[in-house]
Amino acid sequence: MPFKTLENEALLVHNLSKGNILAFNTLYREYSGRLYRFAVGYLKSDTEAEEIVQEVFTTIWEKRGDLKESLSFKSFLFTVAFNMIRKHFRTKAYLAEYFNSESSEDSDLRTYENVNYDSLYQYVNELVDKLPKRRREIFIKSRFEGLTIKEIADDMRISHKTVENQLSDALKFIRSALDKEKLSLVLFFMLFIS
């Protein structure tokens, strides 16, 4: 059944959660323009705004199985976008501060300046994929989706303490792996500071 309007967003979200590409495309057509204007308002860059829109909808597609019909899709969409924009600014600010700092005498700055953000991000995603399933899910909800410990605990029906312990263990594992690669400082600031 083709979807021509957003009259029944709950049905679209339900169908999207089941992997219906038509529902996804309908939601994309409805919201991508608004999301782009939202992102460009913050980023002041057409290219970066387009990247945010693509990243948001990629995340929505990847997480489609977790969507609930009762969800306000618009609110969820813009929350994901806002968290990605915040991470974008944190990354830029911390990297600028790091590269302009004179306190990094022991490091070869040229090496860090030539590091490709996308490859670093991919490396961290590979590390995240190595986490046990539940720990990985909690980490992603916290660090990539921007959910609070309480929201994660409520969503997964587990205790706050379990969420905190799983996050702590995930961060220890990732920091340890990054230390071995001598990338911990840059990636820690880029990806994990909230």
ZAROVEX-288449 format. One record per atom (N, C-alpha, C): y, z, x; atom name. Coordinates in Angstrom, 1 decimal. Layout:
REC       py       pz       px   site
REC        Y        Z        X     CA
...
//
This chain:
REC       py       pz       px   site
REC     -1.2      0.0      0.8      N
REC      0.0      0.0      0.0     CA
REC      1.2      0.0      0.9      C
REC      2.1     -1.0      0.8      N
REC      3.3     -1.1      1.6     CA
REC      4.3     -0.1      1.2      C
REC      5.0      0.5      2.2      N
REC      6.1      1.5      2.0     CA
REC      7.4      0.8      2.2      C
REC      8.2      0.7      1.1      N
REC      9.5      0.0      1.2     CA
REC     10.7      1.0      1.3      C
REC     10.5      2.2      0.9      N
REC     11.6      3.1      0.9     CA
REC     11.1      4.5      1.3      C
REC     12.0      5.4      1.5      N
REC     11.7      6.7      1.9     CA
REC     11.6      7.7      0.6      C
REC     11.4      7.1     -0.5      N
REC     11.4      7.9     -1.8     CA
REC     10.3      9.0     -1.7      C
REC      9.2      8.7     -1.0      N
REC      8.2      9.8     -0.9     CA
REC      7.9     10.0      0.6      C
REC      8.8     10.7      1.2      N
REC      8.6     11.0      2.7     CA
REC      7.4     11.8      3.0      C
REC      7.0     12.7      2.1      N
REC      5.8     13.5      2.3     CA
REC      4.6     12.6      2.4      C
REC      4.5     11.6      1.5      N
REC      3.4     10.7      1.5     CA
REC      3.4      9.9      2.8      C
REC      4.6      9.5      3.3      N
REC      4.7      8.7      4.6     CA
REC      4.2      9.6      5.7      C
REC      4.6     10.9      5.7      N
REC      4.2     11.8      6.8     CA
REC      2.7     12.0      6.7      C
REC      2.2     12.2      5.5      N
REC      0.7     12.4      5.3     CA
REC      0.0     11.1      5.9      C
REC      0.4     10.0      5.5      N
REC     -0.3      8.7      6.0     CA
REC     -0.1      8.6      7.5      C
REC      1.1      8.9      8.0      N
REC      1.3      8.9      9.5     CA
REC      0.3      9.8     10.2      C
REC      0.1     11.0      9.6      N
REC     -0.8     12.0     10.2     CA
REC     -2.2     11.5     10.3      C
REC     -2.5     10.5      9.4      N
REC     -3.9      9.9      9.4     CA
REC     -3.9      8.7     10.3      C
REC     -2.8      8.3     10.9      N
REC     -2.8      7.2     11.9     CA
REC     -2.4      5.9     11.2      C
REC     -1.7      5.9     10.1      N
REC     -1.3      4.7      9.4     CA
REC      0.0      4.2     10.1      C
REC     -0.2      3.0     10.7      N
REC      0.9      2.4     11.5     CA
REC      2.0      1.9     10.6      C
REC      1.7      1.5      9.4      N
REC      2.7      1.1      8.4     CA
REC      3.7      2.2      8.1      C
REC      3.1      3.4      7.9      N
REC      3.9      4.6      7.6     CA
REC      4.8      4.9      8.8      C
REC      4.2      4.8     10.0      N
REC      5.0      5.0     11.2     CA
REC      6.1      4.0     11.3      C
REC      5.8      2.7     11.1      N
REC      6.9      1.7     11.2     CA
REC      8.0      1.9     10.2      C
REC      7.6      2.4      9.0      N
REC      8.6      2.6      8.0     CA
REC      9.6      3.8      8.4      C
REC      9.0      4.8      8.9      N
REC      9.8      6.0      9.4     CA
REC     10.6      5.6     10.6      C
REC     10.1      4.8     11.5      N
REC     10.8      4.3     12.6     CA
REC     12.0      3.5     12.2      C
REC     11.8      2.5     11.2      N
REC     12.9      1.7     10.8     CA
REC     14.0      2.5     10.1      C
REC     13.6      3.6      9.4      N
REC     14.5      4.4      8.7     CA
REC     15.4      5.3      9.6      C
REC     14.7      5.8     10.6      N
REC     15.4      6.8     11.5     CA
REC     15.8      6.4     12.9      C
REC     15.3      5.3     13.4      N
REC     15.6      4.9     14.8     CA
REC     17.1      4.7     15.0      C
REC     17.7      4.0     14.1      N
REC     19.2      3.8     14.2     CA
REC     20.0      5.1     14.2      C
REC     19.6      6.0     13.3      N
REC     20.4      7.2     13.3     CA
REC     20.1      8.1     14.5      C
REC     18.8      8.0     14.9      N
REC     18.5      8.8     16.1     CA
REC     19.2      8.2     17.4      C
REC     19.3      6.9     17.4      N
REC     20.0      6.3     18.5     CA
REC     21.5      6.7     18.6      C
REC     22.1      6.7     17.4      N
REC     23.5      7.1     17.3     CA
REC     23.7      8.6     17.7      C
REC     22.7      9.4     17.3      N
REC     22.7     10.8     17.6     CA
REC     22.6     11.0     19.2      C
REC     21.7     10.3     19.8      N
REC     21.5     10.4     21.2     CA
REC     22.6      9.9     22.0      C
REC     23.2      8.7     21.6      N
REC     24.3      8.1     22.4     CA
REC     25.5      9.0     22.3      C
REC     25.7      9.7     21.2      N
REC     26.8     10.7     21.0     CA
REC     26.8     11.7     22.1      C
REC     25.6     12.2     22.5      N
REC     25.4     13.2     23.5     CA
REC     25.4     12.5     24.9      C
REC     24.6     11.5     25.1      N
REC     24.4     10.9     26.4     CA
REC     25.4     10.0     26.9      C
REC     26.2      9.3     26.0      N
REC     27.2      8.4     26.3     CA
REC     26.6      7.2     27.1      C
REC     25.4      6.9     26.9      N
REC     24.7      5.8     27.6     CA
REC     23.8      5.1     26.6      C
REC     24.0      3.8     26.4      N
REC     23.1      3.1     25.5     CA
REC     21.6      3.1     26.0      C
REC     21.5      2.9     27.3      N
REC     20.1      2.8     27.9     CA
REC     19.4      4.1     27.8      C
REC     20.1      5.2     28.1      N
REC     19.4      6.5     28.0     CA
REC     19.1      6.9     26.6      C
REC     20.0      6.5     25.6      N
REC     19.8      6.8     24.2     CA
REC     18.6      6.0     23.7      C
REC     18.5      4.7     24.1      N
REC     17.3      3.9     23.8     CA
REC     16.0      4.6     24.3      C
REC     16.1      5.1     25.5      N
REC     14.9      5.7     26.1     CA
REC     14.5      7.0     25.3      C
REC     15.5      7.7     24.9      N
REC     15.2      8.9     24.1     CA
REC     14.6      8.6     22.8      C
REC     15.1      7.5     22.1      N
REC     14.5      7.1     20.8     CA
REC     13.0      6.7     21.0      C
REC     12.8      5.9     22.1      N
REC     11.4      5.5     22.4     CA
REC     10.5      6.7     22.7      C
REC     11.0      7.6     23.5      N
REC     10.2      8.8     23.9     CA
REC      9.9      9.7     22.6      C
REC     10.9      9.9     21.8      N
REC     10.8     10.7     20.6     CA
REC      9.7     10.1     19.7      C
REC      9.7      8.8     19.4      N
REC      8.8      8.2     18.5     CA
REC      7.4      8.1     19.2      C
REC      7.3      8.0     20.5      N
REC      6.1      8.0     21.2     CA
REC      5.4      9.4     21.0      C
REC      6.3     10.4     21.1      N
REC      5.8     11.8     20.9     CA
REC      5.3     12.0     19.5      C
REC      6.1     11.5     18.5      N
REC      5.7     11.6     17.1     CA
REC      4.3     10.9     16.9      C
REC      4.1      9.7     17.5      N
REC      2.8      9.0     17.3     CA
REC      1.7      9.8     17.9      C
REC      2.0     10.3     19.2      N
REC      0.9     11.1     19.9     CA
REC      0.6     12.4     19.1      C
REC      1.5     13.0     18.5      N
REC      1.3     14.3     17.8     CA
REC      1.1     14.1     16.3      C
REC      0.9     12.9     15.9      N
REC      0.8     12.6     14.4     CA
REC     -0.2     13.4     13.7      C
REC     -1.3     13.8     14.4      N
REC     -2.4     14.6     13.7     CA
REC     -1.9     16.0     13.4      C
REC     -0.9     16.5     14.1      N
REC     -0.4     17.8     13.8     CA
REC      0.7     17.9     12.7      C
REC      1.1     16.7     12.2      N
REC      2.2     16.7     11.2     CA
REC      1.7     17.2      9.9      C
REC      2.6     17.9      9.2      N
REC      2.2     18.5      7.9     CA
REC      3.1     17.8      6.8      C
REC      2.6     17.6      5.7      N
REC      3.3     17.0      4.6     CA
REC      4.6     17.8      4.2      C
REC      4.5     19.1      4.3      N
REC      5.6     20.0      3.9     CA
REC      6.7     19.9      4.9      C
REC      6.5     19.3      6.1      N
REC      7.4     19.2      7.1     CA
REC      8.6     18.4      6.7      C
REC      9.8     18.8      7.1      N
REC     11.0     18.0      6.9     CA
REC     11.0     17.1      8.1      C
REC     10.6     15.8      7.9      N
REC     10.4     14.9      9.0     CA
REC     11.7     14.7      9.8      C
REC     12.8     14.5      9.0      N
REC     14.1     14.3      9.6     CA
REC     14.5     15.5     10.5      C
REC     14.3     16.7     10.1      N
REC     14.6     17.9     10.9     CA
REC     13.8     17.9     12.1      C
REC     12.5     17.7     11.9      N
REC     11.5     17.7     13.0     CA
REC     11.9     16.6     14.1      C
REC     12.2     15.4     13.6      N
REC     12.6     14.3     14.5     CA
REC     13.8     14.6     15.3      C
REC     14.8     15.1     14.7      N
REC     16.1     15.4     15.4     CA
REC     16.0     16.6     16.3      C
REC     15.1     17.6     15.9      N
REC     14.8     18.7     16.8     CA
REC     14.1     18.3     18.1      C
REC     13.1     17.4     17.9      N
REC     12.4     16.8     19.1     CA
REC     13.4     16.1     20.0      C
REC     14.3     15.3     19.4      N
REC     15.3     14.5     20.1     CA
REC     16.3     15.4     20.8      C
REC     16.8     16.5     20.1      N
REC     17.7     17.4     20.7     CA
REC     17.1     18.1     21.9      C
REC     15.8     18.5     21.8      N
REC     15.2     19.2     22.9     CA
REC     15.0     18.2     24.1      C
REC     14.7     16.9     23.9      N
REC     14.6     16.0     25.0     CA
REC     16.0     15.7     25.6      C
REC     17.0     15.7     24.8      N
REC     18.4     15.5     25.4     CA
REC     18.8     16.7     26.2      C
REC     18.5     17.9     25.7      N
REC     18.7     19.2     26.5     CA
REC     18.0     19.1     27.8      C
REC     16.7     18.7     27.8      N
REC     15.9     18.6     29.0     CA
REC     16.6     17.6     30.0      C
REC     17.1     16.5     29.4      N
REC     17.7     15.5     30.2     CA
REC     18.9     16.0     31.0      C
REC     19.8     16.8     30.2      N
REC     20.9     17.4     30.9     CA
REC     20.6     18.4     31.9      C
REC     19.6     19.3     31.6      N
REC     19.1     20.3     32.5     CA
REC     18.6     19.6     33.8      C
REC     17.9     18.5     33.6      N
REC     17.3     17.8     34.8     CA
REC     18.5     17.3     35.7      C
REC     19.4     16.6     35.0      N
REC     20.6     16.1     35.8     CA
REC     21.4     17.2     36.5      C
REC     21.6     18.3     35.8      N
REC     22.4     19.4     36.3     CA
REC     21.7     20.1     37.5      C
REC     20.4     20.4     37.3      N
REC     19.7     21.1     38.4     CA
REC     19.5     20.2     39.6      C
REC     19.2     18.9     39.4      N
REC     19.1     18.0     40.5     CA
REC     20.4     17.8     41.3      C
REC     21.5     17.6     40.5      N
REC     22.8     17.5     41.2     CA
REC     23.1     18.7     42.0      C
REC     22.9     19.9     41.4      N
REC     23.1     21.1     42.1     CA
REC     22.3     21.2     43.4      C
REC     21.0     20.9     43.2      N
REC     20.1     21.0     44.3     CA
REC     20.5     20.0     45.5      C
REC     20.8     18.8     45.1      N
REC     21.1     17.8     46.1     CA
REC     22.4     18.0     46.8      C
REC     23.3     18.7     46.1      N
REC     24.7     19.0     46.6     CA
REC     24.7     20.3     47.4      C
REC     23.6     21.1     47.3      N
REC     23.5     22.4     47.9     CA
REC     23.3     22.2     49.4      C
REC     24.0     23.1     50.1      N
REC     23.8     23.1     51.6     CA
REC     22.7     24.1     52.0      C
REC     22.1     24.7     51.0      N
REC     21.1     25.8     51.3     CA
REC     19.7     25.2     51.5      C
REC     19.6     23.9     51.5      N
REC     18.3     23.2     51.6     CA
REC     18.1     22.6     53.0      C
REC     18.5     23.3     54.0      N
REC     18.5     22.8     55.4     CA
REC     17.1     22.5     55.8      C
REC     16.1     23.2     55.3      N
REC     14.7     23.0     55.8     CA
REC     14.1     21.8     55.2      C
REC     14.7     21.3     54.2      N
REC     14.1     20.1     53.5     CA
REC     14.7     18.8     54.0      C
REC     13.9     17.8     53.9      N
REC     14.4     16.5     54.2     CA
REC     15.0     15.9     52.9      C
REC     16.3     16.0     52.8      N
REC     17.0     15.6     51.5     CA
REC     16.7     14.2     51.1      C
REC     16.7     13.3     52.2      N
REC     16.4     11.9     51.9     CA
REC     15.1     11.7     51.1      C
REC     14.1     12.5     51.4      N
REC     12.8     12.4     50.7     CA
REC     13.0     12.7     49.3      C
REC     13.7     13.8     49.0      N
REC     14.0     14.1     47.6     CA
REC     14.8     13.1     46.9      C
REC     15.8     12.6     47.6      N
REC     16.7     11.6     46.9     CA
REC     16.0     10.4     46.5      C
REC     14.9     10.0     47.2      N
REC     14.1      8.8     46.9     CA
REC     13.0      9.1     46.0      C
REC     12.8     10.3     45.5      N
REC     11.7     10.6     44.6     CA
REC     12.0      9.9     43.3      C
REC     11.0      9.3     42.7      N
REC     11.1      8.7     41.4     CA
REC     10.8      9.7     40.3      C
REC     11.7      9.9     39.5      N
REC     11.6     10.9     38.4     CA
REC     10.3     10.6     37.6      C
REC     10.2      9.3     37.2      N
REC      9.0      9.0     36.3     CA
REC      7.7      9.3     37.0      C
REC      7.6      9.1     38.3      N
REC      6.3      9.4     38.9     CA
REC      6.1     10.9     39.0      C
REC      7.2     11.6     39.2      N
REC      7.0     13.1     39.2     CA
REC      6.6     13.6     37.8      C
REC      7.2     13.1     36.8      N
REC      6.9     13.5     35.4     CA
REC      5.5     13.1     35.1      C
REC      5.0     12.0     35.6      N
REC      3.6     11.6     35.4     CA
REC      2.7     12.5     36.1      C
REC      3.1     12.9     37.3      N
REC      2.2     13.9     38.0     CA
REC      2.1     15.2     37.3      C
REC      3.2     15.7     36.8      N
REC      3.1     16.9     36.0     CA
REC      2.3     16.8     34.8      C
REC      2.4     15.6     34.1      N
REC      1.6     15.4     32.9     CA
REC      0.1     15.4     33.3      C
REC     -0.2     14.8     34.5      N
REC     -1.6     14.9     35.0     CA
REC     -2.1     16.3     35.2      C
REC     -1.2     17.1     35.7      N
REC     -1.5     18.6     35.9     CA
REC     -1.7     19.2     34.5      C
REC     -0.9     18.9     33.6      N
REC     -1.0     19.5     32.3     CA
REC     -2.3     19.1     31.6      C
REC     -2.7     17.9     31.8      N
REC     -4.0     17.4     31.3     CA
REC     -5.2     18.1     31.8      C
REC     -5.0     18.7     33.0      N
REC     -6.1     19.5     33.6     CA
REC     -6.3     20.9     33.0      C
REC     -5.3     21.4     32.3      N
REC     -5.3     22.7     31.7     CA
REC     -6.4     22.7     30.6      C
REC     -7.0     23.9     30.4      N
REC     -7.9     24.1     29.3     CA
REC     -7.2     23.7     28.0      C
REC     -8.0     23.2     27.0      N
REC     -7.4     22.6     25.8     CA
REC     -6.4     23.5     25.1      C
REC     -6.7     24.8     24.9      N
REC     -5.8     25.7     24.2     CA
REC     -4.5     25.9     25.0      C
REC     -4.7     26.2     26.3      N
REC     -3.6     26.5     27.2     CA
REC     -2.7     25.2     27.2      C
REC     -3.3     24.0     27.3      N
REC     -2.5     22.8     27.3     CA
REC     -1.7     22.6     26.1      C
REC     -2.3     22.9     24.9      N
REC     -1.6     22.8     23.6     CA
REC     -0.4     23.7     23.6      C
REC     -0.6     25.0     24.0      N
REC      0.4     26.0     24.0     CA
REC      1.6     25.5     24.9      C
REC      1.2     25.1     26.1      N
REC      2.2     24.7     27.1     CA
REC      3.0     23.5     26.5      C
REC      2.4     22.5     26.0      N
REC      3.1     21.3     25.4     CA
REC      4.0     21.8     24.3      C
REC      3.6     22.6     23.4      N
REC      4.4     23.1     22.3     CA
REC      5.7     23.8     22.9      C
REC      5.5     24.6     23.9      N
REC      6.6     25.4     24.5     CA
REC      7.5     24.5     25.3      C
REC      7.0     23.8     26.3      N
REC      7.9     23.2     27.3     CA
REC      8.3     21.8     26.9      C
REC      7.4     21.0     26.1      N
REC      7.8     19.7     25.8     CA
REC      8.3     19.5     24.4      C
REC      7.9     20.4     23.5      N
REC      8.4     20.3     22.1     CA
REC      9.5     21.4     21.8      C
REC      9.7     22.3     22.7      N
REC     10.7     23.3     22.6     CA
REC     10.5     24.4     21.6      C
REC      9.2     24.6     21.2      N
REC      9.0     25.7     20.2     CA
REC      9.0     27.1     20.9      C
REC      9.4     28.1     20.1      N
REC      9.4     29.4     20.6     CA
REC      8.0     30.0     20.6      C
REC      7.9     31.1     21.3      N
REC      6.6     31.8     21.3     CA
REC      6.2     32.2     19.9      C
REC      7.1     32.7     19.1      N
REC      6.8     33.1     17.8     CA
REC      6.4     31.9     16.9      C
REC      7.1     30.7     17.1      N
REC      6.7     29.5     16.4     CA
REC      5.3     29.0     16.8      C
REC      5.0     29.1     18.0      N
REC      3.7     28.7     18.5     CA
REC      2.6     29.6     18.0      C
REC      2.8     30.9     18.0      N
REC      1.9     31.9     17.5     CA
REC      1.6     31.7     16.1      C
REC      2.7     31.5     15.3      N
REC      2.5     31.3     13.8     CA
REC      1.8     30.0     13.6      C
REC      2.2     28.9     14.3      N
REC      1.6     27.6     14.0     CA
REC      0.1     27.6     14.4      C
REC     -0.3     28.3     15.5      N
REC     -1.7     28.3     15.9     CA
REC     -2.5     29.5     15.4      C
REC     -1.8     30.4     14.7      N
REC     -2.4     31.6     14.1     CA
REC     -3.1     32.4     15.2      C
REC     -2.3     32.7     16.3      N
REC     -2.7     33.6     17.4     CA
REC     -1.6     34.6     17.6      C
REC     -1.9     35.6     18.4      N
REC     -0.9     36.6     18.7     CA
REC      0.1     36.1     19.7      C
REC      1.3     36.7     19.7      N
REC      2.4     36.4     20.6     CA
REC      1.9     36.6     22.0      C
REC      1.1     37.7     22.2      N
REC      0.7     38.0     23.6     CA
REC     -0.2     36.9     24.1      C
REC     -1.1     36.4     23.3      N
REC     -2.0     35.3     23.7     CA
REC     -1.1     34.1     24.2      C
REC     -0.1     33.8     23.4      N
REC      0.8     32.7     23.8     CA
REC      1.4     32.9     25.1      C
REC      2.0     34.1     25.3      N
REC      2.6     34.5     26.5     CA
REC      1.7     34.4     27.7      C
REC      0.5     34.9     27.5      N
REC     -0.5     34.9     28.6     CA
REC     -0.9     33.5     29.0      C
REC     -1.1     32.7     28.0      N
REC     -1.5     31.3     28.2     CA
REC     -0.4     30.5     28.9      C
REC      0.8     30.7     28.5      N
REC      2.0     30.1     29.2     CA
REC      2.1     30.5     30.6      C
REC      1.9     31.8     30.8      N
REC      2.0     32.3     32.2     CA
REC      0.9     31.7     33.1      C
REC     -0.3     31.6     32.6      N
REC     -1.4     31.1     33.4     CA
REC     -1.1     29.6     33.6      C
REC     -0.6     28.9     32.6      N
REC     -0.3     27.4     32.8     CA
REC      0.7     27.2     33.9      C
REC      1.8     28.0     33.8      N
REC      2.8     27.9     34.8     CA
REC      2.4     28.2     36.2      C
REC      1.5     29.2     36.4      N
REC      1.0     29.6     37.7     CA
REC      0.2     28.4     38.2      C
REC     -0.7     27.8     37.4      N
REC     -1.5     26.7     37.8     CA
REC     -0.6     25.5     38.3      C
REC      0.4     25.2     37.5      N
REC      1.2     24.1     37.8     CA
REC      2.1     24.3     39.0      C
REC      2.6     25.5     39.1      N
REC      3.4     25.9     40.3     CA
REC      2.6     25.8     41.6      C
REC      1.4     26.3     41.5      N
REC      0.5     26.3     42.6     CA
REC      0.2     24.9     43.1      C
REC     -0.1     24.0     42.2      N
REC     -0.4     22.6     42.5     CA
REC      0.9     21.9     43.1      C
REC      2.0     22.2     42.5      N
REC      3.3     21.6     43.0     CA
REC      3.6     22.2     44.4      C
REC      3.3     23.4     44.7      N
REC      3.6     24.0     46.0     CA
REC      2.8     23.2     47.1      C
REC      1.5     22.9     46.7      N
REC      0.7     22.1     47.7     CA
REC      1.3     20.7     48.0      C
REC      2.0     20.2     47.0      N
REC      2.7     18.9     47.2     CA
REC      4.1     19.0     47.7      C
REC      4.6     20.2     47.9      N
REC      6.0     20.4     48.4     CA
REC      7.0     19.9     47.4      C
REC      6.6     19.9     46.1      N
REC      7.5     19.4     45.1     CA
REC      8.0     20.5     44.1      C
REC      7.6     21.7     44.4      N
REC      7.8     22.8     43.4     CA
REC      9.2     23.0     43.0      C
REC     10.1     23.0     43.9      N
REC     11.5     23.4     43.6     CA
REC     12.1     22.3     42.6      C
REC     12.0     21.1     43.0      N
REC     12.6     20.0     42.2     CA
REC     11.9     20.0     40.8      C
REC     10.6     19.9     40.8      N
REC      9.9     19.8     39.5     CA
REC     10.1     21.0     38.7      C
REC     10.1     22.2     39.3      N
REC     10.3     23.4     38.5     CA
REC     11.6     23.4     37.7      C
REC     12.6     23.0     38.4      N
REC     13.9     22.9     37.7     CA
REC     14.0     21.8     36.7      C
REC     13.3     20.7     37.0      N
REC     13.4     19.5     36.1     CA
REC     12.6     19.8     34.8      C
REC     11.5     20.5     34.9      N
REC     10.6     20.5     33.8     CA
REC     10.4     21.9     33.1      C
REC     10.7     23.0     33.8      N
REC     10.3     24.2     33.2     CA
REC     11.4     25.2     32.9      C
REC     12.6     25.0     33.4      N
REC     13.6     26.0     33.1     CA
REC     14.1     25.7     31.7      C
REC     14.2     26.8     30.9      N
REC     14.6     26.6     29.5     CA
REC     16.0     27.1     29.4      C
//
